[in-house]
Structures are given as C-alpha cells and as structure tokens.
Amino acid sequence: MKIISRLIAAILFILFFFFALKNTQEITLHFFLGYERTDPLVLVLLVCFVGGAILGVLAMTPLVFRHRREASKQRKNLSVLQKEREAQLLAQTQPPQPDSVVPPQHLI
C-alpha cells in the first residue's frame, strides 16, 4: 500500500510539474485603486489553491472542535455506564446475604 501511494504521489508530482512548465506565461492581475501585479500563471494558480485550502481548513475548525467535545462527553458517559455494569455484575456474582433477624414487636 505504501508503494502504491508513493507511486500515485510521484505521478501527480510529474503531472503538476509539466503543467507548471506549460503555463509560464505572465499574467497581470488588476486590483483596486489602480494597483497591478504581473506574475507567472502557475504561481497565481498555486497561490489561489493554497489560499483556498487554508480557508477550507479554517472553515472546518469549529466543526472539528465541536465533534471532539461531543466525543469526549460520550467517552465519559460510556465509562460511567461501564462502571455501573461492572457493579451490577459484581452484585449478581455474590451470594445473597441473609436478612437480619429482628425480634417481633409483640414479644418484647
């Protein structure tokens, strides 16, 4: 499996490398207030991809923390239930205890 994943990674690297070689022409990005920037197309694509990936991870962060918090609560609940179950099993395995002998009230 490790060999297959490395082979796929190498193929993807080669594909992206040749894509970058084919897209070296300069492009001009026009921003607000007359600001312009000229960069290679592949660099602009890379920056947009990395920026999108970072924004995606940041968007998922609250959801991940919520799931972790809920999983922690569920683990605590599970440990409490397991302790209760162990106590029940222990109570079932012990022999019954004799009732205490109390003298009847009319004989006293």
C-alpha positions as CSV (number, residue, x, y, z in Angstrom):
1,M,0.0,0.0,0.0
2,K,2.9,2.3,0.8
3,I,4.4,1.7,-2.6
4,I,1.1,2.4,-4.4
5,S,0.6,5.7,-2.5
6,R,4.2,6.8,-3.3
7,L,3.7,5.9,-7.0
8,I,0.5,7.9,-7.1
9,A,2.3,10.9,-5.4
10,A,5.1,10.7,-7.9
11,I,2.7,10.6,-10.9
12,L,0.8,13.6,-9.6
13,F,4.1,15.5,-9.0
14,I,5.2,14.8,-12.6
15,L,1.8,15.9,-13.9
16,F,1.8,19.1,-11.9
17,F,5.4,19.8,-12.9
18,F,4.7,19.6,-16.6
19,F,1.5,21.7,-16.1
20,A,3.7,24.3,-14.5
21,L,6.2,24.2,-17.4
22,K,3.4,24.6,-19.9
23,N,1.9,27.7,-18.1
24,T,4.8,30.0,-17.6
25,Q,3.3,33.0,-19.4
26,E,3.0,36.2,-17.5
27,I,-0.4,37.5,-16.5
28,T,-1.4,40.8,-15.0
29,L,-3.8,41.0,-12.0
30,H,-5.7,44.2,-11.7
31,F,-6.6,45.2,-8.1
32,F,-8.5,48.2,-6.7
33,L,-7.1,51.7,-6.8
34,G,-5.1,51.0,-10.0
35,Y,-2.7,48.5,-8.4
36,E,-1.4,45.9,-10.8
37,R,0.7,42.9,-10.3
38,T,2.4,40.7,-13.0
39,D,3.3,37.1,-12.2
40,P,3.5,33.8,-13.9
41,L,0.2,32.0,-14.3
42,V,1.3,28.9,-12.5
43,L,2.3,31.0,-9.5
44,V,-1.1,32.7,-9.4
45,L,-2.8,29.3,-9.6
46,L,-0.7,27.9,-6.8
47,V,-1.4,30.9,-4.5
48,C,-5.1,30.6,-5.2
49,F,-5.1,26.8,-4.5
50,V,-3.1,27.2,-1.2
51,G,-5.4,30.1,-0.1
52,G,-8.5,28.1,-0.8
53,A,-7.1,25.1,1.1
54,I,-6.3,27.3,4.1
55,L,-9.8,28.9,4.1
56,G,-11.3,25.4,3.9
57,V,-9.4,24.2,6.9
58,L,-10.3,27.3,8.8
59,A,-14.0,26.8,7.9
60,M,-13.8,23.2,9.3
61,T,-12.1,24.1,12.6
62,P,-15.3,24.9,14.6
63,L,-16.9,21.7,13.4
64,V,-13.9,19.6,14.4
65,F,-13.8,21.1,17.9
66,R,-17.5,20.5,18.3
67,H,-17.1,16.8,17.4
68,R,-14.1,16.4,19.7
69,R,-16.1,17.9,22.6
70,E,-19.0,15.7,21.9
71,A,-16.8,12.6,21.6
72,S,-15.3,13.5,25.0
73,K,-18.7,13.7,26.6
74,Q,-19.7,10.3,25.1
75,R,-16.5,8.7,26.3
76,K,-17.3,9.9,29.9
77,N,-20.8,8.6,29.6
78,L,-19.5,5.3,28.4
79,S,-17.1,4.9,31.3
80,V,-19.9,5.7,33.8
81,L,-22.1,3.1,32.1
82,Q,-19.3,0.5,32.2
83,K,-18.7,1.1,35.9
84,E,-22.4,0.7,36.6
85,R,-22.4,-2.5,34.6
86,E,-19.4,-3.9,36.4
87,A,-21.1,-3.1,39.7
88,Q,-24.2,-5.0,38.6
89,L,-22.2,-8.0,37.5
90,L,-20.4,-8.0,40.8
91,A,-23.6,-7.8,42.7
92,Q,-25.0,-10.7,40.7
93,T,-22.0,-13.0,41.3
94,Q,-22.0,-12.5,45.1
95,P,-24.2,-14.9,47.1
96,P,-27.3,-13.4,48.7
97,Q,-26.8,-12.0,52.2
98,P,-29.1,-13.3,55.0
99,D,-31.7,-10.9,56.3
100,S,-31.1,-9.5,59.7
101,V,-33.0,-11.1,62.4
102,V,-35.3,-8.6,64.2
103,P,-37.4,-9.8,67.1
104,P,-41.1,-9.4,66.6
105,Q,-42.6,-6.3,68.4
106,H,-45.2,-8.2,70.4
107,L,-42.6,-10.4,72.1
108,I,-40.6,-7.5,73.6
